[in-house]
Amino acid sequence: MPLIYLLEAERLLFRLFLLMVIAGLVRRIVLSFRLRPAPAPAPAPVSFVSVLIPTRNEPTTAAITAAAALTHPDLQILVLDDSDLTHPALARNQALVATLAASHPHLQITHLHRAAPTGAKAGNLNHGLTHARGDFIAILDADHAPAPDFLTRLLPAFADPTVVHVQARNDFENRSTSLATRVQALLLDGLMALEQPLQSQRRRPLHSNGSSCIWRRSAVAAGFSETTAAEDLELSVRAQLAGGRLVHRADVVVPCELPDLAGLRSQQRRWTRGKLEVARSHAAAIVRAPLGLLARLDLLVPAASRLLFPLLALLAVTMPLTTFLWLRPLVYYSPRQDALLLGAVTAAATLYYARAARLAGHSAWNALLTPALIALLFGLALPCAAAFARGLLPGRPHFEPTRSARRPWSALLELAAALAYAGFTALALHRHLYPAAAFFAFVTVSFGWVAGGALLRRR
């Protein structure tokens, strides 16, 4: 009997969560029409800038070359290379830095290699901070290639002494490569072209994206946390609890690349675990902070949004049980009610991403891929639900690189789920449960898409 009560609680919570999602999307769509162009910048502070490029076993030519072309006069570039000694990226990065240093005598560029790296990206950045001399710290991931005026356009925001961080928006050079990259671009346009600019304009808390950004040196004086997989979010929360303000500049665009499905799976697992780690470690400080209720909620939203994954995972487990009456529910939700709710979510999300696509300078028709985005999120539910649970528990952080040559064999779990749901689809058809069969087929495709993309990745 307790099991049925837990089941009913999960079913009710999932529906309430979807209603909150609908309300939040509609509210953001309305508020987005109040977005205004960035005001004319004040004169940029006269400052020395250190550009940190953390990398490990990955091509870094784009970021290094772009950093060397930055027009700011007082500049130091540190290539923070944690690559394995036998990996070809190490030699390529060393050669490129040596070539740039020789051909540009006034360019201050240094290659720093840690033979025994610890602390993942946060540890690499902390190592770089010990060598950085700048009043401001710019961070570029390996595939991020800003325009030469990147620093001169972002630095003026620091004329406001309360601003501790300025973030540029990313666009994606490979957004049209595959359905997976198109859907990822749609998702991230929603974040970077609508959500974050809206939060920034309203002077509400937001978080750093970890690259294509500049930090005030005083804000990173204590370093990046090596106890979480989301060091960028952790520093964002810490800086805002200390009274600092983060700014997002959607008009400054930095091109980069999106990962394949295997990389996305690793990335989302890492982000999910990291966001829960940050919420767990800072929840008490956020509750006690002298901030308004909405501001405190904003700081907890990154973790709360990840509740989607365990709810979807539980839905995947319980839906067959209730459909085939292997477990008889106490409350009956008709297929028409569920269809209306899912239709409302899809419609609200489609309008939201259409608006975001337009703000990002792309066609609103891209939002027709919203059903594929929902399928992708469902396909990620099992690995991200596991990461959610691990993030709630204390323990040493595990950094899972986005780009790796290894196949994630744990994706066999999603493959098994896809095969199980194919069986459920056939059973529902056999019993003439056609709405359930359509839903089960959708879940089959979702799990199969993520599992196939992860297991069949090119080495």
Rosetta blueprint (number, residue, H / E / L):
1 M L
2 P H
3 L H
4 I H
5 Y H
6 L H
7 L H
8 E H
9 A H
10 E H
11 R H
12 L H
13 L H
14 F H
15 R H
16 L H
17 F H
18 L H
19 L H
20 M H
21 V H
22 I H
23 A H
24 G H
25 L H
26 V H
27 R H
28 R H
29 I H
30 V H
31 L H
32 S H
33 F L
34 R L
35 L L
36 R L
37 P L
38 A L
39 P L
40 A L
41 P L
42 A L
43 P L
44 A L
45 P L
46 V L
47 S L
48 F L
49 V E
50 S E
51 V E
52 L E
53 I E
54 P E
55 T E
56 R L
57 N L
58 E L
59 P L
60 T L
61 T H
62 A H
63 A H
64 I H
65 T H
66 A H
67 A H
68 A H
69 A L
70 L L
71 T L
72 H L
73 P L
74 D L
75 L E
76 Q E
77 I E
78 L E
79 V E
80 L E
81 D E
82 D L
83 S L
84 D L
85 L L
86 T L
87 H L
88 P H
89 A H
90 L H
91 A H
92 R H
93 N H
94 Q H
95 A H
96 L H
97 V H
98 A H
99 T H
100 L H
101 A H
102 A H
103 S H
104 H L
105 P L
106 H L
107 L L
108 Q E
109 I E
110 T E
111 H E
112 L E
113 H E
114 R L
115 A L
116 A L
117 P L
118 T L
119 G L
120 A H
121 K H
122 A H
123 G H
124 N H
125 L H
126 N H
127 H H
128 G H
129 L H
130 T L
131 H L
132 A L
133 R L
134 G L
135 D L
136 F E
137 I E
138 A E
139 I E
140 L L
141 D L
142 A L
143 D L
144 H L
145 A L
146 P L
147 A L
148 P L
149 D L
150 F H
151 L H
152 T H
153 R H
154 L H
155 L H
156 P H
157 A H
158 F H
159 A H
160 D L
161 P L
162 T L
163 V E
164 V E
165 H E
166 V E
167 Q E
168 A E
169 R E
170 N E
171 D E
172 F E
173 E L
174 N L
175 R L
176 S L
177 T L
178 S L
179 L H
180 A H
181 T H
182 R H
183 V H
184 Q H
185 A H
186 L H
187 L H
188 L H
189 D H
190 G H
191 L H
192 M H
193 A H
194 L H
195 E H
196 Q H
197 P H
198 L H
199 Q H
200 S H
201 Q H
202 R L
203 R L
204 R L
205 P L
206 L L
207 H L
208 S L
209 N L
210 G L
211 S L
212 S L
213 C E
214 I E
215 W E
216 R E
217 R H
218 S H
219 A H
220 V H
221 A L
222 A L
223 G L
224 F L
225 S L
226 E L
227 T L
228 T L
229 A L
230 A L
231 E H
232 D H
233 L H
234 E H
235 L H
236 S H
237 V H
238 R H
239 A H
240 Q H
241 L H
242 A L
243 G L
244 G L
245 R E
246 L E
247 V E
248 H E
249 R E
250 A E
251 D E
252 V E
253 V E
254 V E
255 P E
256 C E
257 E L
258 L L
259 P L
260 D L
261 L H
262 A H
263 G H
264 L H
265 R H
266 S H
267 Q H
268 Q H
269 R H
270 R H
271 W H
272 T H
273 R H
274 G H
275 K H
276 L H
277 E H
278 V H
279 A H
280 R H
281 S H
282 H H
283 A H
284 A H
285 A H
286 I H
287 V H
288 R H
289 A L
290 P L
291 L L
292 G L
293 L H
294 L H
295 A H
296 R H
297 L H
298 D H
299 L H
300 L H
301 V H
302 P H
303 A H
304 A H
305 S H
306 R L
307 L L
308 L H
309 F H
310 P H
311 L H
312 L H
313 A H
314 L H
315 L H
316 A H
317 V H
318 T H
319 M H
320 P H
321 L H
322 T H
323 T H
324 F L
325 L L
326 W L
327 L L
328 R L
329 P L
330 L L
331 V L
332 Y L
333 Y L
334 S L
335 P H
336 R H
337 Q H
338 D H
339 A H
340 L H
341 L H
342 L H
343 G H
344 A H
345 V H
346 T H
347 A H
348 A H
349 A H
350 T H
351 L H
352 Y H
353 Y H
354 A H
355 R H
356 A H
357 A H
358 R H
359 L H
360 A L
361 G L
362 H L
363 S L
364 A H
365 W H
366 N H
367 A H
368 L H
369 L H
370 T H
371 P H
372 A H
373 L H
374 I H
375 A H
376 L H
377 L H
378 F H
379 G H
380 L L
381 A H
382 L H
383 P H
384 C H
385 A H
386 A H
387 A H
388 F H
389 A H
390 R H
391 G H
392 L H
393 L L
394 P L
395 G L
396 R L
397 P L
398 H L
399 F L
400 E L
401 P L
402 T L
403 R L
404 S L
405 A L
406 R L
407 R L
408 P L
409 W H
410 S H
411 A H
412 L H
413 L H
414 E H
415 L H
416 A H
417 A H
418 A H
419 L H
420 A H
421 Y H
422 A H
423 G H
424 F H
425 T H
426 A H
427 L H
428 A H
429 L H
430 H H
431 R L
432 H L
433 L L
434 Y H
435 P H
436 A H
437 A H
438 A H
439 F H
440 F H
441 A H
442 F H
443 V H
444 T H
445 V H
446 S H
447 F H
448 G H
449 W H
450 V H
451 A H
452 G H
453 G H
454 A H
455 L H
456 L L
457 R L
458 R L
459 R L
